Amino acid sequence: MHIYTHTHTHQLQNKHQKKINLINYISSPRKMKGFCGVIPAKRRRRRMKRIPVGIIDNLDASHEGIKTVELMNRRCDFSDSSDVCVSIITWNMNGQVRYEDVRKLVGKERKYELVVIGLQEVPRTNILVLLENALLDSHVLLGKAIMQSLQLYVFGLKNSEQYIRELKADKQGVGGCGGLIRRKKGGVAIRINYKGIHILFISCHLSAHGHNVEERNSELRHISQSLFSKSWNPYAKPPQVTVWLGDLNYRLQGINTFPARNLIHRNLHGLLTCKDQLLQEAERGQVFNGYYEGTLSFKPTYKYDVGSSEYDTSEKVRVPAWTDRILYKVEDKDNVDACLHLYESVDGIYSSDHKPVKAHLCLTLNES
């Protein structure tokens, strides 16, 4: 597995200087000056008290930030019984659903041993029935964690129940919910011991709007500290692999919508990663320190006009952003190997203002 640490902002400037020179005509020189600079946090609001960090970070450790991991060229080895091939999907449904979209979402995942699906803004319908029908020929439901419109499901291949030694679910809210689609914020989690690998899946939906950076940071800490705290067992084995997925709602900072869209239109959206709030906060050591994420090679997944592949044309004309993410961390590197084989958006689904994001992660328990 080839890993390189997310580059500091001034290094990104040097690395992409030629590309930036190419697109200088997109914006005025004044706007492009300091393109990759970090914007001061003086406008950030603090609505939640800071809570000691749990599994998500360690402020006393060195600031590694989020490590960008290169995708492995080979696919998961489905013939190797020691490998656990996991398909991980996150999708903000925007309170709408079509069975055709659900089928597109999971239809190609039938060969994966575990299929993990985190959903946000789920409509008032039985989405589980649609998922079960879409995976009927290959998978069965192993576990679920539901908190109103925030839902997490773990499916396994038929007869996979024999490999489960432990499975627990929990949930933690971070505020109220409103609207017809009950936009519940918080996190839902499933902890599973599968084939001897202790895995923790956490699906979350955090506060919206670009200025709420500190609020999102605090929510992440609160969720990570609170999950499974009531049933905490000091003798229980901690997770060897932790996976976070969901609508984290971190936005692009310091760039307006039209310069951002021009870069995306020219397939230069990779330059926008230096404006990504999540990567900036991780580099500051605030969240996800030492976690891994695939390269953001796909276009920002929010906000689209429903029913199309066009970005927001409403009066707000929102700046596109990678709000939907999947990150993971191997806590037990001596005994577990992890290889990321895919990290992409699912662009053929149009019923929501978000595009789903999918990752393929292969876990191997090393022989002792």
TORROVEX-610767 format. One record per residue (C-alpha): x, y negated, z; residue in one letter. Coordinates in steps of 0.001 Angstrom, whole numbers, padded with zeros to 6 digits, always signed. Example, Ala and Ser with C-alpha at 12.3 -4.5 7.8 and 13.67 -1.06 7.14 Angstrom:
<gumis>
+012300+004500+007800a+013670+001060+007140s
</gumis>
This chain:
<gumis>
+000000+000000+000000m+001564-003281-001137h+000873-006171+001185i+001720-009820+001016y+000742-012410+003581t-001619-015182+002530h+000655-017962+001307t+000837-021279+003139h-000845-024193+001417t+002338-025958+000300h+003658-022684-001136q+000441-022232-003079l+001001-025662-004608q+004416-024644-005894n+003219-021256-007083k+000375-022667-009123h+001937-026000-010133q+001888-025147-013822k-001787-024192-013676k-002662-027331-011753i-000887-029481-014352n-002991-027762-016986l-006231-028746-015318i-005354-032265-014212n-007798-033622-016763y-010666-031954-014901i-010517-034441-012053s-008944-037806-011528s-005342-037829-010253p-006597-039202-006973r-008835-036199-006408k-006198-033700-007467m-003498-035184-005236k-002749-032808-002389g-005114-030255-003912f-004141-027519-001480c-003847-029702+001604g-005708-028702+004776v-008434-031181+005659i-008330-032557+009242p-010848-031021+011607a-012039-034298+013136k-015571-033823+011790r-015969-030260+012984r-018669-029754+015549r-018462-027650+018667r-021753-026300+019872r-020631-023134+021602m-018202-022699+024445k-015026-020892+023454r-014982-017323+024645i-011876-015198+025202p-011063-013297+022057v-011948-009637+021826g-011274-007348+018905i-011236-010094+016308i-008056-011910+017225d-005206-012425+019639n-004240-016041+020129l-001114-014993+022036d+000191-013048+019052a+002034-014488+016086s-000238-016109+013524h-000253-013644+010671e-003450-014956+009150g-005430-012768+006782i-003129-010497+004793k-004082-010196+001152t-003733-006579+000087v-003217-005480-003482e-005627-002897-004835l-004272+000595-005360m-004318+001623-009007n-005443+005140-008310r-008951+005952-007195r-009906+007640-003962c-008985+011316-003959d-012400+012884-003466f-010883+016372-003578s-008696+015760-000514d-010619+016783+002588s-008333+014657+004763s-009484+011470+003054d-012625+009610+004101v-013709+007579+001085c-015967+004714+002147v-018038+002380-000006s-018772-000873+001843i-021400-003325+000592i-022608-006672+001924t-025514-008636+000496w-027537-011657+001569n-030915-010847+000035m-032446-014325+000416n-035716-012752+001578g-036379-011046-001746q-036044-007514-003016v-036531-005500-006193r-036039-001763-006222y-034139-002083-009489e-031556-004253-007722d-031266-001827-004812v-030663+000986-007283r-027984-001058-009054k-026390-001845-005720l-025894+001742-004545v-026484+003879-007630g-022786+004278-008468k-021740+005002-004889e-023101+008546-004644r-019676+010205-004684k-018417+008313-001628y-018465+010190+001635e-019757+007208+003593l-021816+004343+002175v-022000+001367+004531v-024533-001348+003673i-024778-004641+005550g-027760-006833+004674l-028685-010372+005662q-031968-012238+005213e-033785-008964+004598v-037427-009551+003563p-040384-008299+005559r-040389-004921+003892t-039046-001478+004685n-035709-001788+002936i-034579+001526+004421l-037115+003408+002303v-035724+001782-000850l-032157+002638+000126l-033059+006232+000972e-034845+006641-002352n-031858+005237-004239a-029495+007679-002476l-031969+010546-002188l-030013+013057-004271d-026721+012668-002454s-026859+010989+000961h-028706+010981+004258v-028964+008239+006852l-026447+008685+009668l-027037+005520+011656g-028568+002051+011612k-028398-001197+013573a-031202-003720+013086i-031772-007214+014457m-034694-008636+012504q-033362-009792+009101s-029802-008680+009913l-029403-004969+009201q-026638-002378+008903l-026932+001165+007552y-024433+004009+007358v-025210+006830+004926f-023232+010040+004580g-023132+012843+002059l-025567+015635+002738k-024276+017986+005452n-021898+015277+006696s-023558+015239+010134e-021253+018082+011166q-018267+015698+011099y-019780+013162+013514i-018485+013308+017076r-019867+009957+018213e-022244+007365+016813l-023461+004284+018673k-025138+001055+017587a-025374-002391+019142d-026397-005946+018259k-025648-009468+019420q-027479-012646+018450g-025976-016126+018314v-028950-018462+018266g-032487-018490+016995g-033993-017686+013654c-036298-019655+011463g-038170-019700+008210g-040385-017171+006531l-037485-014760+006033i-036232-014948+009641r-032640-016004+009033r-031324-014316+012152k-027707-015113+012984k-025410-012784+014880g-023863-009373+014432g-024972-005744+014307v-022505-002897+014690a-022121+000852+014360i-019273+002716+016014r-018645+006174+014614i-016109+008945+015095n-016079+010642+011718y-013655+013449+010944k-011601+012364+013915g-011281+008729+012776i-012806+006136+015105h-014338+003425+012884i-016203+000272+013903l-018411-001466+011320f-019673-004961+012150i-022077-006788+009849s-022710-010430+010658c-024471-013575+009518h-022942-016813+010796l-024049-020444+010907s-024374-022263+007610a-023054-025607+006311h-019516-026685+005622g-019009-028759+008767h-019784-025897+011179n-016325-024329+011047v-015729-024297+014805e-019229-022972+015377e-018556-020033+013091r-015236-019387+014827n-016964-019336+018210s-019731-017083+016940e-017199-014553+015696l-015465-014492+019064r-018758-014216+020917h-019943-011337+018745i-016684-009425+019029s-016515-009900+022789q-020164-008986+023419s-020749-005936+021229l-020831-002707+023237f-019909-004648+026390s-022889-003300+028351k-021876+000289+027667s-018142-000361+027897w-016138+002632+029015n-012524+001915+030057p-011626+005511+029199y-013196+005475+025738a-010848+005505+022779k-010796+002127+020974p-011585+002007+017251p-008707+002939+014992q-010203+000980+012103v-012418-002113+012348t-014381-003416+009353v-016193-006760+009293w-018656-007501+006511l-021400-010016+005919g-022340-013562+005080d-019618-015282+007099l-020703-018602+005589n-017224-020153+005417y-017123-022694+002601r-014642-024546+000406l-013307-027660+002073q-011882-030785+000495g-013191-030371-003041i-016414-031533-004668n-018789-029297-006552t-017998-030337-010132f-014190-030034-009928p-014719-026642-008272a-017129-025508-010969r-014783-026657-013708n-012046-024463-012264l-014447-021518-012056i-015636-022097-015617h-012023-021920-016804r-011399-018731-014806n-009007-020623-012540l-011038-019956-009396h-007963-018368-007826g-006720-021918-007226l-009690-022490-004925l-008506-019979-002329t-006331-022666-000744c-009569-024558-000029k-011239-021556+001617d-012126-022306+005248q-011848-018687+006360l-008280-018336+005107l-007412-021702+006639q-008831-020766+010043e-007088-017396+009986a-003808-019101+009138e-004331-021322+012185r-004713-018174+014275g-008357-018845+015125q-010029-015782+013580v-009174-012456+011912f-005499-012648+012750n-003745-009678+011137g-006794-008466+009199y-006627-007367+005565y-008716-008521+002622e-008513-007810-001074g-007596-010578-003492t-010443-013003-004175l-010241-012322-007894s-014019-012550-008326f-015928-015815-008595k-017471-017431-005495p-020629-015546-004552t-022757-018523-003404y-024878-020455-004306k-026656-019294-007471y-030021-020204-008906d-032296-017247-008221v-032852-015233-011376g-029737-016451-013154s-025954-016495-013147s-025843-020293-012908e-024625-022073-009810y-027011-024267-007808d-028827-026845-009943t-031001-028212-007136s-030629-031739-005789e-028047-030516-003269k-025806-029102-006033v-023863-027070-003466r-020166-026394-003830v-019651-022701-004740p-018038-020642-001986a-016906-017147-001051w-019376-016852+001806t-019687-013067+001515d-016637-011116+002659r-015285-007721+003714i-012210-007514+005959l-010584-004639+007796y-007831-003902+010283k-006084-000646+011156v-005377-000709+014880e-003754+002742+014942d-001229+002542+012113k+000723+005533+013405d-002179+007910+012841n-004408+006317+010197v-003596+005058+006704d-005957+002782+004772a-005932+002078+001035c-008175-000491-000620l-009146+000573-004134h-011779-002015-005062l-012936-005465-003958y-015423-007190-006230e-018759-008916-006530s-021779-007253-008126v-022752-009744-010808d-025667-007887-012395g-028098-008677-009563i-030111-011905-009803y-032869-011724-007170s-030862-013661-004557s-028834-016860-004404d-025904-014675-003246h-024042-012020-005203k-023344-008777-003322p-019737-007873-002536v-018390-004329-002599k-015200-002667-001349a-013876+000890-001642h-011684+001885+001284l-009959+005247+001639c-008939+006335+005161l-006547+009181+005910t-005885+010698+009315l-002218+011644+009440n-001379+015123+010623e+000236+015110+014058s
</gumis>
